[in-house]
């Protein structure tokens, strides 16, 4: 099993489990996609350990974080992320925020609240609210919820959990996947994933009506060019990702030869992009000091 020491951090009356590694004058905070937690960044973190302080965590309901019965909104998850940053990142430190997939919605809402404190934003294969997949997402979320509800009590049957998570098993190291299997792909973890699908369905209406304030820090979107599963349409999604990020004051779109889990399939590219954002944040900080 993977070896890393973490701690519980209180956020807004809840508790999240955090792992802090690395050294340097900059900080990188990672926000995972739906159904995943801190372990989803295991291939990226070692590549940056001598570059910055690296903060990974499990959202409420996943991994080693506290369990809650109430339905959290995307705004609640963003508030937890902001509280976590206040608790782990010194004020004035160079800060880069990284979000994957659904974590992009959380990171964008958090970026709105962090304002000038944020030096860089990196989103891995996010789905902007304009994407057609959200046009009927209320119906999709209900269908996914029904499917997950059927499989949820069966997840203690390890062969079934193993079979149903093949897309993740194929791209992560054995020890990372074993931790995911034991912590996230469980009945409790599936229950939390169901809640997050509902949270996204509710948030999309809000994002379409009033999108988060555009971040003014350098923002990069890494877009997967290969489909995760049959029926996926990375070309259409990429067009919406490109349109969103290039509408920002300082945004850049980069297609990547990868499927959805870019941090597992292209960790070196992700690490290099984070390094560039950290360097820009340092240079901007030095200019402000002068």
HUPE-V971433 format. One line per field, one symbol per residue. psi: psi as a letter, one per 20 degrees, with the letter a starting at -180 (. if undefined). burial: 1 if it has 9 or more other ideal C-beta (glycine too) atoms within 8 Angstrom, else 0. A space follows every 10 residues. Layout:
psi=???
burial=???
//
This chain:
psi=qqoqpaqppp oljrpqpppp rrqrirqppp prrpjrbhii jhigghijhj hrppoqrprp iqcjrqqqhq oqrhhghhhg gghgghhioq piqpppppqp chihgghghg hhhhcihpiq pppolroqii qhhihkhggg hhggggghhg igiiiinghg gghikhhghi iqqghghhgg hhhhmrgggh ghhghhghgg ghhhgghhhn qqppqirppp ppppipqhrp iqmhggghgh gggghiiqhm qppoqpnrah mhhhhlhggg ghgggghggg ggghghhhg.
burial=0000010110 1001111111 1100011111 1111111111 1111101110 1111111111 1110110000 0111011111 1111100110 0011111111 1111111111 1111000111 1111111110 1001001001 1001100100 1100100001 1101101110 1100011111 1011111011 1111111111 1111001100 0000101111 1111101100 0001011101 1111110100 1111010111 1111111011 1011101101 1101100000
//
